[in-house]
């Protein structure tokens, strides 16, 4: 089976991309930092909610709040409700 010039080019591109993916160090874990996960008590979550709501009233961006508290921005949006 003979390949056309375009097919060979496509295969070389595909090989190059896969090689770059394999050579990449490692995928991010999706977690913030290497800290272990914390389990919070109800009282801690209540205080966290108060802090988040107060910061959001003062128009603080969610990213800044999340960085300050060490949680994800999605968790901030959940606490806001």
N, CA, C and O atoms as a GROMACS GRO file, in nm:
protein
  324
    1UNK      N    1   0.084  -0.117   0.000
    1UNK     CA    2   0.000   0.000   0.000
    1UNK      C    3   0.089   0.124   0.000
    1UNK      O    4   0.170   0.144   0.091
    2UNK      N    5   0.074   0.205  -0.101
    2UNK     CA    6   0.152   0.328  -0.110
    2UNK      C    7   0.071   0.445  -0.057
    2UNK      O    8  -0.049   0.457  -0.080
    3UNK      N    9   0.142   0.530   0.015
    3UNK     CA   10   0.078   0.648   0.071
    3UNK      C   11   0.110   0.770  -0.014
    3UNK      O   12   0.218   0.781  -0.072
    4UNK      N   13   0.014   0.859  -0.021
    4UNK     CA   14   0.038   0.982  -0.094
    4UNK      C   15   0.123   1.076  -0.009
    4UNK      O   16   0.145   1.052   0.110
    5UNK      N   17   0.168   1.181  -0.073
    5UNK     CA   18   0.251   1.278  -0.001
    5UNK      C   19   0.174   1.342   0.114
    5UNK      O   20   0.231   1.361   0.222
    6UNK      N   21   0.048   1.374   0.095
    6UNK     CA   22  -0.035   1.433   0.200
    6UNK      C   23  -0.057   1.337   0.317
    6UNK      O   24  -0.056   1.378   0.432
    7UNK      N   25  -0.076   1.209   0.286
    7UNK     CA   26  -0.095   1.108   0.391
    7UNK      C   27   0.032   1.089   0.473
    7UNK      O   28   0.026   1.075   0.595
    8UNK      N   29   0.148   1.089   0.404
    8UNK     CA   30   0.276   1.077   0.476
    8UNK      C   31   0.298   1.197   0.568
    8UNK      O   32   0.343   1.182   0.681
    9UNK      N   33   0.265   1.315   0.517
    9UNK     CA   34   0.280   1.436   0.596
    9UNK      C   35   0.190   1.430   0.719
    9UNK      O   36   0.232   1.465   0.830
   10UNK      N   37   0.066   1.386   0.701
   10UNK     CA   38  -0.027   1.373   0.812
   10UNK      C   39   0.025   1.274   0.916
   10UNK      O   40   0.017   1.302   1.035
   11UNK      N   41   0.076   1.161   0.873
   11UNK     CA   42   0.129   1.062   0.966
   11UNK      C   43   0.250   1.115   1.043
   11UNK      O   44   0.263   1.090   1.163
   12UNK      N   45   0.338   1.187   0.975
   12UNK     CA   46   0.454   1.245   1.043
   12UNK      C   47   0.410   1.348   1.148
   12UNK      O   48   0.466   1.353   1.257
   13UNK      N   49   0.310   1.428   1.114
   13UNK     CA   50   0.258   1.525   1.209
   13UNK      C   51   0.199   1.454   1.330
   13UNK      O   52   0.221   1.495   1.444
   14UNK      N   53   0.124   1.349   1.304
   14UNK     CA   54   0.063   1.273   1.412
   14UNK      C   55   0.169   1.209   1.501
   14UNK      O   56   0.155   1.208   1.623
   15UNK      N   57   0.274   1.156   1.442
   15UNK     CA   58   0.383   1.095   1.518
   15UNK      C   59   0.454   1.201   1.603
   15UNK      O   60   0.490   1.174   1.718
   16UNK      N   61   0.475   1.318   1.547
   16UNK     CA   62   0.543   1.425   1.620
   16UNK      C   63   0.462   1.469   1.742
   16UNK      O   64   0.516   1.487   1.851
   17UNK      N   65   0.332   1.484   1.722
   17UNK     CA   66   0.246   1.527   1.832
   17UNK      C   67   0.244   1.421   1.942
   17UNK      O   68   0.254   1.455   2.060
   18UNK      N   69   0.230   1.295   1.906
   18UNK     CA   70   0.226   1.190   2.009
   18UNK      C   71   0.359   1.180   2.082
   18UNK      O   72   0.361   1.155   2.202
   19UNK      N   73   0.469   1.200   2.012
   19UNK     CA   74   0.599   1.196   2.077
   19UNK      C   75   0.613   1.310   2.177
   19UNK      O   76   0.668   1.291   2.286
   20UNK      N   77   0.565   1.429   2.141
   20UNK     CA   78   0.570   1.543   2.233
   20UNK      C   79   0.485   1.516   2.356
   20UNK      O   80   0.523   1.553   2.468
   21UNK      N   81   0.370   1.452   2.336
   21UNK     CA   82   0.285   1.419   2.450
   21UNK      C   83   0.352   1.319   2.542
   21UNK      O   84   0.341   1.330   2.664
   22UNK      N   85   0.422   1.222   2.485
   22UNK     CA   86   0.491   1.122   2.566
   22UNK      C   87   0.611   1.181   2.639
   22UNK      O   88   0.643   1.141   2.750
   23UNK      N   89   0.676   1.277   2.574
   23UNK     CA   90   0.794   1.339   2.635
   23UNK      C   91   0.759   1.442   2.742
   23UNK      O   92   0.844   1.481   2.822
   24UNK      N   93   0.634   1.485   2.744
   24UNK     CA   94   0.592   1.584   2.844
   24UNK      C   95   0.614   1.525   2.983
   24UNK      O   96   0.596   1.405   3.005
   25UNK      N   97   0.654   1.610   3.076
   25UNK     CA   98   0.690   1.562   3.210
   25UNK      C   99   0.576   1.485   3.274
   25UNK      O  100   0.582   1.362   3.282
   26UNK      N  101   0.477   1.552   3.320
   26UNK     CA  102   0.362   1.483   3.377
   26UNK      C  103   0.244   1.577   3.373
   26UNK      O  104   0.259   1.699   3.374
   27UNK      N  105   0.128   1.520   3.368
   27UNK     CA  106   0.007   1.600   3.365
   27UNK      C  107  -0.019   1.657   3.505
   27UNK      O  108   0.011   1.592   3.604
   28UNK      N  109  -0.075   1.776   3.512
   28UNK     CA  110  -0.106   1.830   3.644
   28UNK      C  111  -0.210   1.745   3.714
   28UNK      O  112  -0.298   1.686   3.650
   29UNK      N  113  -0.200   1.739   3.843
   29UNK     CA  114  -0.289   1.651   3.919
   29UNK      C  115  -0.429   1.708   3.932
   29UNK      O  116  -0.522   1.635   3.969
   30UNK      N  117  -0.447   1.835   3.902
   30UNK     CA  118  -0.578   1.894   3.915
   30UNK      C  119  -0.605   1.948   4.054
   30UNK      O  120  -0.710   2.007   4.079
   31UNK      N  121  -0.514   1.928   4.144
   31UNK     CA  122  -0.528   1.977   4.280
   31UNK      C  123  -0.443   2.100   4.298
   31UNK      O  124  -0.346   2.122   4.225
   32UNK      N  125  -0.479   2.180   4.395
   32UNK     CA  126  -0.402   2.301   4.423
   32UNK      C  127  -0.284   2.261   4.511
   32UNK      O  128  -0.301   2.220   4.625
   33UNK      N  129  -0.165   2.273   4.456
   33UNK     CA  130  -0.045   2.241   4.533
   33UNK      C  131  -0.035   2.093   4.565
   33UNK      O  132  -0.105   2.010   4.507
   34UNK      N  133   0.052   2.061   4.656
   34UNK     CA  134   0.071   1.922   4.697
   34UNK      C  135   0.022   1.899   4.839
   34UNK      O  136   0.063   1.804   4.905
   35UNK      N  137  -0.064   1.986   4.884
   35UNK     CA  138  -0.116   1.972   5.019
   35UNK      C  139  -0.216   1.858   5.026
   35UNK      O  140  -0.286   1.830   4.929
   36UNK      N  141  -0.222   1.791   5.140
   36UNK     CA  142  -0.325   1.688   5.156
   36UNK      C  143  -0.463   1.752   5.169
   36UNK      O  144  -0.475   1.868   5.208
   37UNK      N  145  -0.564   1.677   5.136
   37UNK     CA  146  -0.700   1.728   5.147
   37UNK      C  147  -0.740   1.745   5.293
   37UNK      O  148  -0.695   1.671   5.380
   38UNK      N  149  -0.825   1.842   5.317
   38UNK     CA  150  -0.871   1.869   5.452
   38UNK      C  151  -1.019   1.836   5.462
   38UNK      O  152  -1.095   1.856   5.367
   39UNK      N  153  -1.058   1.787   5.576
   39UNK     CA  154  -1.200   1.771   5.606
   39UNK      C  155  -1.236   1.880   5.704
   39UNK      O  156  -1.173   1.895   5.808
   40UNK      N  157  -1.336   1.957   5.669
   40UNK     CA  158  -1.374   2.069   5.754
   40UNK      C  159  -1.497   2.035   5.836
   40UNK      O  160  -1.586   1.962   5.791
   41UNK      N  161  -1.501   2.088   5.956
   41UNK     CA  162  -1.618   2.069   6.041
   41UNK      C  163  -1.727   2.168   5.995
   41UNK      O  164  -1.701   2.256   5.914
   42UNK      N  165  -1.846   2.151   6.048
   42UNK     CA  166  -1.955   2.242   6.012
   42UNK      C  167  -1.922   2.385   6.052
   42UNK      O  168  -1.952   2.479   5.980
   43UNK      N  169  -1.860   2.400   6.168
   43UNK     CA  170  -1.825   2.534   6.216
   43UNK      C  171  -1.724   2.599   6.122
   43UNK      O  172  -1.734   2.718   6.092
   44UNK      N  173  -1.624   2.521   6.074
   44UNK     CA  174  -1.524   2.575   5.982
   44UNK      C  175  -1.588   2.617   5.850
   44UNK      O  176  -1.554   2.721   5.793
   45UNK      N  177  -1.681   2.536   5.802
   45UNK     CA  178  -1.748   2.568   5.676
   45UNK      C  179  -1.834   2.692   5.692
   45UNK      O  180  -1.842   2.774   5.601
   46UNK      N  181  -1.899   2.706   5.805
   46UNK     CA  182  -1.981   2.824   5.831
   46UNK      C  183  -1.895   2.951   5.830
   46UNK      O  184  -1.934   3.052   5.772
   47UNK      N  185  -1.778   2.945   5.894
   47UNK     CA  186  -1.686   3.060   5.892
   47UNK      C  187  -1.635   3.088   5.751
   47UNK      O  188  -1.623   3.203   5.710
   48UNK      N  189  -1.606   2.981   5.678
   48UNK     CA  190  -1.558   2.996   5.541
   48UNK      C  191  -1.665   3.063   5.455
   48UNK      O  192  -1.634   3.150   5.374
   49UNK      N  193  -1.791   3.022   5.472
   49UNK     CA  194  -1.901   3.082   5.397
   49UNK      C  195  -1.914   3.231   5.428
   49UNK      O  196  -1.934   3.312   5.338
   50UNK      N  197  -1.901   3.266   5.555
   50UNK     CA  198  -1.911   3.407   5.592
   50UNK      C  199  -1.800   3.489   5.526
   50UNK      O  200  -1.824   3.599   5.477
   51UNK      N  201  -1.678   3.434   5.527
   51UNK     CA  202  -1.566   3.504   5.464
   51UNK      C  203  -1.588   3.521   5.315
   51UNK      O  204  -1.562   3.628   5.259
   52UNK      N  205  -1.636   3.416   5.251
   52UNK     CA  206  -1.658   3.421   5.106
   52UNK      C  207  -1.766   3.522   5.073
   52UNK      O  208  -1.749   3.604   4.983
   53UNK      N  209  -1.877   3.517   5.145
   53UNK     CA  210  -1.986   3.611   5.118
   53UNK      C  211  -1.944   3.756   5.142
   53UNK      O  212  -1.982   3.845   5.066
   54UNK      N  213  -1.866   3.779   5.246
   54UNK     CA  214  -1.819   3.915   5.274
   54UNK      C  215  -1.725   3.962   5.163
   54UNK      O  216  -1.735   4.077   5.118
   55UNK      N  217  -1.637   3.876   5.119
   55UNK     CA  218  -1.544   3.914   5.012
   55UNK      C  219  -1.617   3.939   4.882
   55UNK      O  220  -1.583   4.032   4.808
   56UNK      N  221  -1.718   3.858   4.852
   56UNK     CA  222  -1.793   3.876   4.728
   56UNK      C  223  -1.876   4.005   4.733
   56UNK      O  224  -1.897   4.069   4.630
   57UNK      N  225  -1.924   4.043   4.853
   57UNK     CA  226  -1.997   4.170   4.866
   57UNK      C  227  -1.907   4.288   4.833
   57UNK      O  228  -1.952   4.391   4.782
   58UNK      N  229  -1.777   4.273   4.862
   58UNK     CA  230  -1.680   4.378   4.834
   58UNK      C  231  -1.618   4.363   4.695
   58UNK      O  232  -1.516   4.425   4.664
   59UNK      N  233  -1.681   4.280   4.611
   59UNK     CA  234  -1.641   4.262   4.470
   59UNK      C  235  -1.499   4.207   4.454
   59UNK      O  236  -1.430   4.242   4.358
   60UNK      N  237  -1.456   4.122   4.545
   60UNK     CA  238  -1.325   4.058   4.533
   60UNK      C  239  -1.339   3.942   4.434
   60UNK      O  240  -1.432   3.862   4.446
   61UNK      N  241  -1.248   3.930   4.336
   61UNK     CA  242  -1.258   3.821   4.238
   61UNK      C  243  -1.247   3.684   4.306
   61UNK      O  244  -1.176   3.666   4.405
   62UNK      N  245  -1.318   3.589   4.250
   62UNK     CA  246  -1.322   3.454   4.306
   62UNK      C  247  -1.182   3.392   4.307
   62UNK      O  248  -1.148   3.320   4.401
   63UNK      N  249  -1.103   3.419   4.206
   63UNK     CA  250  -0.967   3.364   4.198
   63UNK      C  251  -0.884   3.407   4.318
   63UNK      O  252  -0.809   3.326   4.374
   64UNK      N  253  -0.896   3.533   4.358
   64UNK     CA  254  -0.819   3.583   4.473
   64UNK      C  255  -0.867   3.519   4.604
   64UNK      O  256  -0.787   3.485   4.692
   65UNK      N  257  -0.997   3.503   4.615
   65UNK     CA  258  -1.052   3.440   4.736
   65UNK      C  259  -1.004   3.296   4.745
   65UNK      O  260  -0.964   3.250   4.852
   66UNK      N  261  -1.010   3.225   4.633
   66UNK     CA  262  -0.969   3.084   4.630
   66UNK      C  263  -0.822   3.069   4.666
   66UNK      O  264  -0.784   2.979   4.741
   67UNK      N  265  -0.738   3.157   4.612
   67UNK     CA  266  -0.595   3.150   4.644
   67UNK      C  267  -0.570   3.179   4.792
   67UNK      O  268  -0.488   3.113   4.855
   68UNK      N  269  -0.641   3.275   4.845
   68UNK     CA  270  -0.623   3.313   4.986
   68UNK      C  271  -0.665   3.199   5.080
   68UNK      O  272  -0.596   3.171   5.178
   69UNK      N  273  -0.777   3.134   5.048
   69UNK     CA  274  -0.830   3.030   5.135
   69UNK      C  275  -0.776   2.891   5.103
   69UNK      O  276  -0.797   2.797   5.180
   70UNK      N  277  -0.707   2.877   4.990
   70UNK     CA  278  -0.649   2.748   4.954
   70UNK      C  279  -0.750   2.646   4.904
   70UNK      O  280  -0.735   2.526   4.927
   71UNK      N  281  -0.853   2.695   4.834
   71UNK     CA  282  -0.954   2.607   4.776
   71UNK      C  283  -0.968   2.640   4.628
   71UNK      O  284  -0.905   2.733   4.579
   72UNK      N  285  -1.050   2.563   4.559
   72UNK     CA  286  -1.070   2.587   4.416
   72UNK      C  287  -1.178   2.694   4.396
   72UNK      O  288  -1.264   2.713   4.482
   73UNK      N  289  -1.174   2.762   4.282
   73UNK     CA  290  -1.279   2.861   4.253
   73UNK      C  291  -1.418   2.797   4.246
   73UNK      O  292  -1.517   2.860   4.283
   74UNK      N  293  -1.427   2.673   4.201
   74UNK     CA  294  -1.557   2.606   4.196
   74UNK      C  295  -1.614   2.589   4.337
   74UNK      O  296  -1.735   2.601   4.356
   75UNK      N  297  -1.529   2.562   4.433
   75UNK     CA  298  -1.575   2.547   4.571
   75UNK      C  299  -1.627   2.680   4.625
   75UNK      O  300  -1.722   2.684   4.703
   76UNK      N  301  -1.565   2.788   4.584
   76UNK     CA  302  -1.610   2.922   4.624
   76UNK      C  303  -1.752   2.946   4.572
   76UNK      O  304  -1.838   2.995   4.646
   77UNK      N  305  -1.776   2.910   4.446
   77UNK     CA  306  -1.909   2.927   4.390
   77UNK      C  307  -2.011   2.840   4.463
   77UNK      O  308  -2.126   2.881   4.480
   78UNK      N  309  -1.973   2.722   4.505
   78UNK     CA  310  -2.064   2.637   4.582
   78UNK      C  311  -2.096   2.698   4.717
   78UNK      O  312  -2.210   2.694   4.762
   79UNK      N  313  -1.996   2.754   4.781
   79UNK     CA  314  -2.018   2.814   4.913
   79UNK      C  315  -2.103   2.940   4.906
   79UNK      O  316  -2.169   2.978   5.002
   80UNK      N  317  -2.100   3.005   4.792
   80UNK     CA  318  -2.172   3.129   4.775
   80UNK      C  319  -2.323   3.108   4.783
   80UNK      O  320  -2.395   3.200   4.821
   81UNK      N  321  -2.371   2.992   4.750
   81UNK     CA  322  -2.515   2.965   4.747
   81UNK      C  323  -2.574   2.955   4.883
   81UNK      O  324  -2.694   2.933   4.897
   0.00000   0.00000   0.00000
